Amino acid sequence: MNLKSLADLLGMSKTTVSRALNGYPEVNVRTRERVLAAAREAGYEANPMARGLAVGRTNVFGIIYPLLPADLGDPMFLHTVGGMTEALEARKMNFIIGPVSAGNELASYEQIVRGRRVDGLVVSRTLVRDERIAFLSKAGFPFVAHGRTALDTPYAWFDYDNEAGIRMAAACLLEQGHQRIALLSAPLEMNFACQRKDAFLAALSGAGLRADPRYLISDTIDRRSGYQAMQQLLACSPRPTAVIVDNHLSGVGAVRALLDAGVEIGKEMSIIVWGSLADTLAGANVTTIDQPDPAGAGKKMIEMLLALSTGTPAGELQVLWQPILLPGATVGRCPA
């Protein structure tokens, strides 16, 4: 049944029925109750697209994403997007992913905003200085950043505590007597990588240690680059006795390189990886810094977008969740 059929059944105009269904205050209570009761009895369900057009909304949120080859097989990414989708489906709304090339990303944001093709956006993989967030803030377009950036204007963001997670990893290795500790980082223009590296250097400094420049390797963001970076560390003399990898995508490659080199992990060399490897390295009980409940994180970001759309100030929507250290078999005492 459509809106016209319901209106004909009730002997009312389509305008009156539509206003009653959408809770307009000028429709009296008795009429609204009659319309709602008839709609329930007839099994009428409003067309969300038509309703959105009427009120100037699409009922769609989205994310513009320069997909890497590993993303579609990345359980953390999929769990987060799944949480977003589930939160919106419960409200009869939709979530879309717009894959773009890295060089066309900002232009895609401009096109989306001009055409008002979605009601709000999640901005992922935030950069230290992020033109996307600066543009959306200036345009007044609703968005939640999945991560933080250097911006003076208040904006809504959700993140895990990068500094706290790296401090936990460094403390775990220092307690085991390790002093030659390496860090494999994602590209340092990414805000999380920059924060994690700064926290790593601060943790070593606090222990009276200086990082060996050979042990600081960046631009590791997938299995291949993680594998190659670990090979580079293994070629150092002396080798580091422990390694922290700041993202799970390159962590898979780093662990694989150790296994292929015949290194006894946890004895000859210890390793901690940021992010879950449970579905990508079967049988490898890796010590990790875990970001709990990625699906819940996705739902939280949608709740924040919905709050923005109802007038909550962006500066009041800044959420920091805490990572946790999950002990595994890949950390042991520093070898003599």
C-alpha positions, 0 to 999 in steps of 0.5 A: 500500500502506498500513501495515496491508497492509505489516504483514499482509505481514510478519506483524507488528503495525502498531505494530511496523512503524510503530516500525521505520519511524520508527526507535524504538530498542526495535525490534531491528536485524534487525526494522527492516532486514526492515521497511525492505526490505519497504517498499522492495520494496512501494513503501510510503511513509508518510503524513506527516500520519498520522506527524505526528499520531502524534508531535504534529507537522503537518510544515507550516511557514507564514507569516502575511502581510498581502499588499499588492496588489503582492506576488503580482507581486513576484519577490523575494517569490516567489523567497524563498517558492519557496526555502522551499517547495523546502527543505521539499518535499525533506523531504516537508514543506509550506509554507503562506501565510496571507493576513490583513488587517493589523488581524487579524494578531496575532489570527491568530498567537494562533489558529495557536499555540493550535491548533498548526496549524503546526510553526513560522512565518516572521515577515516585514516585521518592525517596530521594536517587533513584537508578533508576535515578542514574543508568539511568544517568550513562547509559546515557539513556534518562529519565524524572523524575516525581519528584526530588531526591538527585543527583549531576548529572544534570537530567531532571525532572518535579515536582510540588512545594511541599514546596509551597503547604504545606506552603499554607495549613499550613498558611490557618490553622494557620490563623484560629487559629489552633496550634495543627496541624497534618501531615499524610505523605506518606513513607518518602523515597519518595522525595515528602513526605520528602519535604512536611514534611520538609516544614510543620515543617518549617511552624510551626517553623516559627509560633513559634510552635513545632510539637507534635510527636504523630501528625506526622504519616508516611507510609500512602499511601492508603485508609486503612493506611489513615483511620488507621492513622486518627483513631490514631489521634482521640485517642490522648489526646488532639486531633489535631484540624487540619490535613494535609494529604500529598497525596490524596490516604490516604486522602480519608481514613482519611476523611472517618474515620472522617465521620465514627467517627461522627466528624463534619469536619470543626468545630470539626476538620479541614482537608486539603488534597493534591490532588483532591478528586472530583471523590473519595468522592462524596458530600464531599467538601474537602479543597485541595492543587491541582496539576492543569492540570495533563494531561498537566503535562503528555504532558509536560513530553513527550515534555521533553523526545522528547527534550532530544532525539534531544540533549537538555541538561538534565540540561535545562529540569527542570520544576516546576509547582505551586500547588493551594489551593482550598477552601472547607468546611473542614476548619474552626476556631479552636474550643475553 
